[in-house]
């Protein structure tokens, strides 16, 4: 048939027309589904005005052993405020045993000693937070966290040592600080072993202030230190019973630091291979830390986890599943069961956020533009509710949202001009058990200097 055949032109016309018709039908169907979801959100979502409005959430949590509280950025004031409100009620009313944050173990452990009234440790909240020096400092060094740990210290004051609620970190970036802590502990309880462990850590000590330099050294062909990090951890584990006789909590913390060194070595070494390996090593450490703490506190123990939505929202409901990437929300559900784990995501429609233009960059207060049409945040905004709790276990609402929708996630590095890249296709009711939506939010500020104290966070 000739290229300019009338029949070929007609065929192309029909193909184009059919494509337009199909697209129109799909858009119409999506719009109808969105309208249905907005109607059900108005029916089932609960307005949030103050802490008393969290009664429904606490009822939904029930007897769950692990409650994870997310955030769609690391720099939003309201996320910290509401997570603090929820955590206080879980500790005071449901006897939760500890908060586990997306922060480093050594810095968090100093806070743990403070809230538990440990001897020879900080008695001032600001001093207790002083070890959170790693960028972004505002992530844990802020007024809301200061107020929360002051409340925890007051709450713990009249409780026995075993009953006191703790505060810990589960991230893997403090390799240098954890090595220092292991050696310092051993020098106090077992000096000969301290010398042996220092020798084992020597190849890693060279990179204590630049752990990524360790991966770069391996790329140049230098030997890795995987065996040395494993041996140091094995020493702590083999002598755990002996060390525990000199202080169970201190022995546990020392072994956790050695585990952090071993897993940090794995994390940075796996940067050489790309893909999901490095991410999954980091996530694996988070899960190990949670499991160890639950075991440490006993069979009836209960945990609160603070981390980004990217970590606590089940990864299987996002494209991470296809890429072989896991997260702590998924691993906890698989380990403890759906009824034992309750995942709460947080998100916003617009406002401002604290973030950097690049890694290690200066903190900027940046505008968060209105969410794009058709996204989770856009649908929530259409309800007209400024602050609401979305119960994603409600069957009718869950069915209406059981489809991929764009869901915004912002990191500590953020560029508002590149908003489209911040949306992750998400099947919301499979990723979370509940969502807290705040229409407009503000940037969290770093911890104020003593002469410029900010008002305390609202109860």
C-alpha positions as CSV (number, residue, x, y, z in Angstrom):
1,X,0.0,0.0,0.0
2,X,1.4,3.5,-0.9
3,X,2.6,5.6,2.0
4,X,0.1,8.3,1.2
5,X,-2.8,5.8,0.9
6,X,-6.2,7.2,2.0
7,X,-6.8,3.9,3.8
8,X,-3.7,4.3,5.9
9,X,-4.7,7.9,6.8
10,X,-8.1,6.7,7.9
11,X,-6.5,4.0,10.0
12,X,-4.3,6.5,11.7
13,X,-7.3,8.8,12.3
14,X,-9.2,5.9,13.9
15,X,-6.3,4.9,16.1
16,X,-5.8,8.5,17.3
17,X,-9.5,8.9,17.9
18,X,-9.6,5.6,19.9
19,X,-6.7,6.7,22.0
20,X,-8.3,10.0,22.8
21,X,-11.6,8.2,23.7
22,X,-9.7,5.7,26.0
23,X,-7.8,8.5,27.7
24,X,-11.1,10.4,28.3
25,X,-12.7,7.3,29.7
26,X,-9.8,6.7,32.0
27,X,-9.7,10.3,33.2
28,X,-13.4,10.3,33.8
29,X,-13.1,7.0,35.7
30,X,-10.2,8.4,37.9
31,X,-12.2,11.6,38.6
32,X,-15.2,9.6,39.7
33,X,-13.0,7.4,41.9
34,X,-11.5,10.6,43.4
35,X,-14.9,12.1,44.1
36,X,-16.0,8.9,45.8
37,X,-12.9,8.8,47.9
38,X,-13.4,12.5,49.0
39,X,-17.0,11.7,49.9
40,X,-15.9,8.8,52.1
41,X,-13.1,10.8,53.6
42,X,-15.6,13.4,54.7
43,X,-17.7,10.6,56.2
44,X,-15.0,8.7,58.1
45,X,-12.1,11.1,58.8
46,X,-12.0,12.6,62.3
47,X,-11.1,16.3,62.8
48,X,-8.0,16.9,65.0
49,X,-8.0,20.0,67.2
50,X,-6.2,18.9,70.3
51,X,-4.8,15.9,72.1
52,X,-8.2,14.7,73.2
53,X,-9.1,14.1,69.6
54,X,-6.6,11.3,69.6
55,X,-8.9,9.0,71.5
56,X,-10.0,7.3,68.3
57,X,-6.4,6.7,67.3
58,X,-5.6,5.1,70.6
59,X,-8.6,2.9,70.4
60,X,-7.6,1.8,67.0
61,X,-4.1,1.0,68.2
62,X,-5.6,-1.2,70.8
63,X,-3.0,-3.7,72.1
64,X,-0.6,-3.4,69.2
65,X,3.0,-3.9,70.4
66,X,4.7,-1.6,67.9
67,X,3.4,1.8,66.9
68,X,5.3,3.7,64.1
69,X,4.8,7.4,63.6
70,X,5.9,8.8,60.3
71,X,6.5,12.1,58.7
72,X,6.7,13.2,55.0
73,X,9.6,15.5,55.8
74,X,12.3,15.8,58.4
75,X,11.7,19.5,58.9
76,X,8.0,20.1,59.7
77,X,7.0,21.5,63.2
78,X,3.5,20.0,63.3
79,X,4.7,16.4,62.7
80,X,6.9,16.7,65.8
81,X,4.1,18.2,67.9
82,X,1.6,15.6,67.0
83,X,4.0,12.7,67.3
84,X,5.0,14.0,70.8
85,X,1.3,14.2,71.8
86,X,0.7,10.7,70.6
87,X,3.8,9.4,72.3
88,X,3.0,11.0,75.6
89,X,-0.4,9.3,75.7
90,X,0.9,5.9,74.6
91,X,3.5,6.0,77.4
92,X,1.2,7.4,80.1
93,X,-2.0,5.5,79.2
94,X,-0.8,2.3,77.5
95,X,2.5,1.7,79.2
96,X,4.7,1.9,76.1
97,X,8.3,1.2,77.1
98,X,10.4,3.3,74.8
99,X,10.7,5.6,71.8
100,X,13.0,4.6,69.0
101,X,14.0,7.3,66.6
102,X,15.6,7.5,63.2
103,X,18.7,8.8,64.9
104,X,22.1,7.5,65.9
105,X,22.4,5.2,68.9
106,X,25.2,7.1,70.8
107,X,23.6,10.5,70.8
108,X,20.1,9.0,71.6
109,X,21.6,6.9,74.4
110,X,22.7,10.1,76.2
111,X,19.1,11.2,76.1
112,X,18.0,7.8,77.4
113,X,20.3,8.2,80.4
114,X,18.8,11.7,81.0
115,X,15.1,10.6,80.9
116,X,15.9,7.6,83.1
117,X,17.7,9.7,85.8
118,X,20.9,7.7,85.4
119,X,23.7,8.7,87.7
120,X,26.6,10.9,86.5
121,X,24.6,11.9,83.4
122,X,23.1,15.2,82.2
123,X,20.3,16.7,84.3
124,X,19.6,19.4,81.7
125,X,17.6,18.6,78.5
126,X,19.7,20.9,76.3
127,X,22.9,19.1,77.5
128,X,21.2,15.7,76.9
129,X,20.6,16.7,73.3
130,X,24.1,18.2,72.8
131,X,25.5,15.1,71.0
132,X,23.0,15.5,68.1
133,X,25.7,17.3,66.1
134,X,25.4,15.4,62.9
135,X,23.6,17.2,60.0
136,X,20.7,17.9,59.9
137,X,20.9,19.1,63.5
138,X,17.4,20.4,63.6
139,X,16.0,16.9,63.1
140,X,16.4,16.0,66.8
141,X,17.9,19.2,68.2
142,X,14.7,21.1,68.4
143,X,12.3,22.6,71.0
144,X,9.7,19.9,70.6
145,X,12.1,17.1,71.4
146,X,13.5,19.1,74.3
147,X,10.0,19.4,75.7
148,X,9.2,15.7,75.1
149,X,12.3,14.4,76.9
150,X,11.7,16.8,79.8
151,X,8.2,15.3,80.1
152,X,9.6,11.8,79.9
153,X,12.1,12.6,82.7
154,X,9.2,13.9,84.9
155,X,7.1,10.9,84.0
156,X,9.9,8.5,85.0
157,X,10.7,10.2,88.3
158,X,8.5,8.1,90.5
159,X,8.9,4.8,88.6
160,X,11.3,2.0,89.3
161,X,14.3,1.8,87.1
162,X,12.8,-1.1,85.1
163,X,9.5,0.8,84.6
164,X,11.1,3.9,83.2
165,X,10.4,4.7,79.6
166,X,13.5,4.9,77.4
167,X,14.7,6.8,74.4
168,X,17.0,5.2,71.7
169,X,18.2,5.6,68.2
170,X,18.2,3.0,65.4
171,X,20.3,4.6,62.6
172,X,23.6,3.4,61.3
173,X,25.6,6.5,60.6
174,X,27.5,7.0,63.9
175,X,30.3,4.5,63.2
176,X,33.0,6.6,64.8
177,X,31.0,7.5,67.9
178,X,30.0,3.8,68.4
179,X,33.7,2.7,68.1
180,X,34.6,5.3,70.7
181,X,31.8,4.1,73.0
182,X,32.8,0.4,72.7
183,X,36.4,1.1,73.6
184,X,35.5,3.5,76.4
185,X,33.2,0.9,77.9
186,X,35.8,-1.9,77.7
187,X,38.5,0.3,79.2
188,X,36.3,0.6,82.2
189,X,35.4,-3.1,82.6
190,X,38.0,-5.1,80.7
191,X,41.2,-3.1,79.8
192,X,43.0,-6.0,78.0
193,X,40.0,-6.6,75.8
194,X,39.8,-2.9,75.1
195,X,43.3,-3.0,73.6
196,X,42.3,-5.9,71.4
197,X,39.2,-4.2,70.1
198,X,41.1,-1.0,69.4
199,X,43.5,-3.0,67.2
200,X,40.5,-4.6,65.4
201,X,38.9,-1.2,64.8
202,X,42.1,0.5,63.5
203,X,41.2,0.2,59.8
204,X,37.9,1.9,60.5
205,X,39.2,4.5,62.9
206,X,41.0,6.0,59.9
207,X,37.6,6.9,58.5
208,X,35.8,7.8,61.7
209,X,35.0,11.3,60.6
210,X,34.3,10.4,56.9
211,X,32.8,6.9,56.8
212,X,32.1,7.3,53.1
213,X,35.8,7.5,52.6
214,X,35.9,3.9,53.7
215,X,34.0,2.9,50.7
216,X,36.2,5.0,48.5
217,X,39.3,3.3,49.9
218,X,37.8,-0.1,49.0
219,X,37.2,1.2,45.5
220,X,40.9,1.9,45.3
221,X,41.6,-1.8,46.1
222,X,42.4,-1.5,49.8
223,X,41.3,-4.4,52.0
224,X,38.0,-4.2,53.9
225,X,37.5,-4.5,57.6
226,X,34.4,-6.8,57.7
227,X,36.2,-9.5,59.7
228,X,37.5,-7.1,62.3
229,X,34.1,-5.5,62.9
230,X,32.6,-9.0,63.2
231,X,35.2,-10.1,65.6
232,X,34.8,-7.1,67.9
233,X,31.0,-7.7,68.0
234,X,31.6,-11.4,68.8
235,X,33.9,-10.5,71.7
236,X,31.1,-8.4,73.2
237,X,28.6,-11.1,72.7
238,X,30.7,-13.9,74.1
239,X,31.3,-11.9,77.3
240,X,27.8,-10.4,77.6
241,X,26.9,-12.4,80.7
242,X,30.0,-11.4,82.5
243,X,29.7,-7.7,81.6
244,X,26.0,-7.7,82.4
245,X,26.9,-8.6,86.0
246,X,28.6,-5.2,86.2
247,X,25.6,-3.4,84.7
248,X,23.0,-4.9,82.4
249,X,21.9,-1.7,80.7
250,X,25.6,-0.6,80.1
251,X,26.5,-4.0,78.7
252,X,23.4,-3.9,76.4
253,X,24.4,-0.5,75.1
254,X,28.0,-1.5,74.5
255,X,26.9,-4.5,72.5
256,X,24.5,-2.3,70.5
257,X,27.3,0.0,69.7
258,X,29.5,-2.9,68.4
259,X,26.5,-4.1,66.4
260,X,26.2,-0.5,65.0
261,X,29.9,-0.6,63.9
262,X,29.5,-4.0,62.2
263,X,26.4,-2.9,60.4
264,X,27.8,0.5,59.5
265,X,30.8,-1.3,57.9
266,X,28.3,-3.4,55.8
267,X,26.3,-0.3,54.9
268,X,29.2,1.7,53.6
269,X,30.9,-1.3,51.9
270,X,27.7,-2.0,50.0
271,X,27.8,1.5,48.6
272,X,30.2,0.0,46.0
273,X,27.6,-2.3,44.6
274,X,24.7,0.2,44.1
275,X,21.1,-1.1,44.0
276,X,19.2,-1.8,47.1
277,X,22.0,-3.4,49.1
278,X,23.1,-0.3,51.1
279,X,19.5,0.7,51.8
280,X,18.6,-2.8,53.0
281,X,21.6,-3.1,55.3
282,X,20.6,0.2,56.9
283,X,17.0,-1.0,57.3
284,X,18.2,-4.4,58.6
285,X,20.0,-2.6,61.4
286,X,16.9,-0.6,62.3
287,X,14.9,-3.8,62.5
288,X,17.7,-5.5,64.6
289,X,17.7,-2.6,67.0
290,X,13.9,-2.7,67.5
291,X,14.0,-6.5,68.0
292,X,16.8,-6.3,70.5
293,X,15.1,-3.5,72.5
294,X,11.8,-5.4,72.6
295,X,13.7,-8.5,73.9
296,X,15.6,-6.4,76.4
297,X,12.4,-4.9,77.9
298,X,10.7,-8.3,78.0
299,X,7.8,-10.2,76.4
300,X,5.2,-7.6,77.2
301,X,7.2,-4.7,76.0
302,X,5.8,-2.1,73.6
303,X,7.6,0.3,71.3
304,X,7.0,3.7,69.6
305,X,9.1,4.3,66.5
306,X,9.6,7.8,64.9
307,X,10.9,7.8,61.3
308,X,10.2,9.1,57.9
309,X,7.1,7.8,56.0
310,X,9.7,6.2,53.6
311,X,10.8,3.9,56.5
312,X,7.6,3.2,58.4
313,X,5.0,3.0,55.5
314,X,5.1,-0.6,54.2
315,X,7.4,-0.7,51.3
316,X,5.4,-3.4,49.5
317,X,2.7,-0.7,48.7
318,X,5.2,1.3,46.7
319,X,7.6,0.8,43.8
320,X,10.3,-0.1,46.3
321,X,8.9,-3.6,46.2
322,X,9.9,-4.1,42.5
323,X,13.3,-2.8,43.3
324,X,13.9,-5.3,46.1
325,X,14.0,-2.5,48.8
326,X,12.5,-3.2,52.2
327,X,11.8,-0.9,55.2
328,X,11.2,-1.2,58.9
329,X,7.4,-1.0,58.6
330,X,7.3,-4.0,56.3
331,X,9.8,-6.0,58.3
332,X,8.0,-5.4,61.6
333,X,4.7,-6.4,60.1
334,X,6.3,-9.6,58.8
335,X,8.0,-10.3,62.1
336,X,5.2,-9.5,64.5
337,X,2.0,-9.7,62.5
338,X,-0.5,-7.1,61.2
339,X,-2.4,-6.8,64.5
340,X,0.8,-6.2,66.5
341,X,2.1,-3.3,64.3
342,X,0.2,0.0,63.8
343,X,1.6,2.3,61.1
344,X,0.7,6.0,61.1
345,X,1.7,8.2,58.2
346,X,1.8,12.1,58.3
347,X,1.4,14.4,55.3
348,X,0.5,18.0,54.4
349,X,-0.9,20.0,51.5
350,X,1.3,23.1,51.6
351,X,3.3,25.4,53.9
352,X,7.0,25.6,54.7
353,X,9.8,23.2,55.7
354,X,13.3,23.2,57.0
355,X,15.7,21.5,54.6
356,X,19.0,22.0,52.7
357,X,19.6,22.7,49.1
358,X,22.3,20.0,49.1
359,X,23.7,17.5,51.6
360,X,25.4,19.2,54.5
361,X,24.0,22.5,53.2
362,X,22.8,25.4,55.4
363,X,19.3,25.0,56.7
364,X,16.7,27.0,54.7
365,X,13.1,27.6,55.4
366,X,11.6,26.6,52.0
367,X,8.1,27.0,50.7
368,X,6.1,23.8,50.2
369,X,3.9,24.4,47.2
370,X,0.3,23.1,47.0
371,X,0.1,19.4,46.3
372,X,-0.4,18.3,42.7
373,X,-3.9,17.4,41.4
374,X,-4.9,13.8,42.0
375,X,-2.3,13.1,44.7
376,X,-3.1,11.8,48.2
377,X,-2.6,15.3,49.6
378,X,-4.8,16.9,47.0
379,X,-7.7,14.5,47.8
380,X,-7.3,15.1,51.5
381,X,-7.4,18.9,50.9
382,X,-10.7,18.6,49.0
383,X,-12.4,17.5,52.2
384,X,-12.2,21.0,53.7
385,X,-10.8,19.6,57.0
386,X,-7.6,21.4,58.0
387,X,-6.4,18.7,60.4
388,X,-7.8,15.2,60.3
389,X,-7.2,11.5,61.2
390,X,-7.8,9.2,58.3
391,X,-8.7,5.6,59.5
392,X,-7.4,3.4,56.7
393,X,-8.6,0.2,58.3
394,X,-12.2,1.3,57.7
395,X,-13.3,-1.1,54.9
396,X,-15.3,1.3,52.6
397,X,-12.7,4.0,52.8
398,X,-9.8,1.5,52.2
399,X,-11.5,0.1,49.1
400,X,-11.9,3.6,47.6
401,X,-8.2,4.3,48.1
402,X,-7.0,0.8,47.1
403,X,-5.1,2.1,44.0
404,X,-1.8,3.8,43.3
405,X,-1.9,7.5,44.1
406,X,1.0,10.0,44.2
407,X,2.1,10.6,47.8
408,X,4.5,13.3,48.5
409,X,7.8,12.7,50.3
410,X,10.5,15.3,51.1
411,X,14.0,14.6,52.3
412,X,16.5,16.8,54.2
413,X,17.7,17.8,50.8
414,X,14.8,19.5,49.0
415,X,14.1,21.6,45.9
416,X,10.5,23.0,45.7
417,X,11.1,23.6,42.0
418,X,11.4,19.9,41.4
419,X,8.1,19.0,43.1
420,X,7.1,16.3,40.5
421,X,10.0,14.1,41.6
422,X,8.8,14.0,45.2
423,X,5.7,11.9,44.6
424,X,5.8,8.2,45.2
425,X,3.0,6.0,43.8
426,X,1.4,4.5,46.9
427,X,-1.5,2.2,47.7
428,X,-2.4,4.1,50.8
429,X,-4.4,1.5,52.9
430,X,-1.8,-1.1,52.3
431,X,1.0,1.2,53.3
432,X,-0.4,2.6,56.6
433,X,-3.1,1.8,59.1
434,X,-3.9,5.5,59.6
435,X,-2.9,8.9,58.3
436,X,-2.7,12.3,59.9
437,X,-3.3,15.1,57.4
438,X,-2.4,18.7,58.3
439,X,-3.5,21.1,55.5
440,X,-0.9,23.8,56.2
441,X,2.4,23.2,58.2
442,X,5.4,25.2,59.2
443,X,9.2,24.6,59.3
444,X,10.7,23.3,62.5
445,X,13.4,25.5,64.0
446,X,16.6,24.2,65.6
447,X,17.0,24.3,69.3
448,X,17.1,27.9,70.4
449,X,20.1,29.4,72.3
450,X,19.5,29.8,76.0
451,X,18.9,33.5,75.7
452,X,16.3,33.1,73.0
453,X,14.0,30.4,74.4
454,X,11.0,29.6,72.4
455,X,7.5,28.9,73.9
456,X,7.0,25.3,74.9
457,X,5.2,23.1,72.4
458,X,1.5,22.9,73.0
459,X,0.2,19.9,75.0
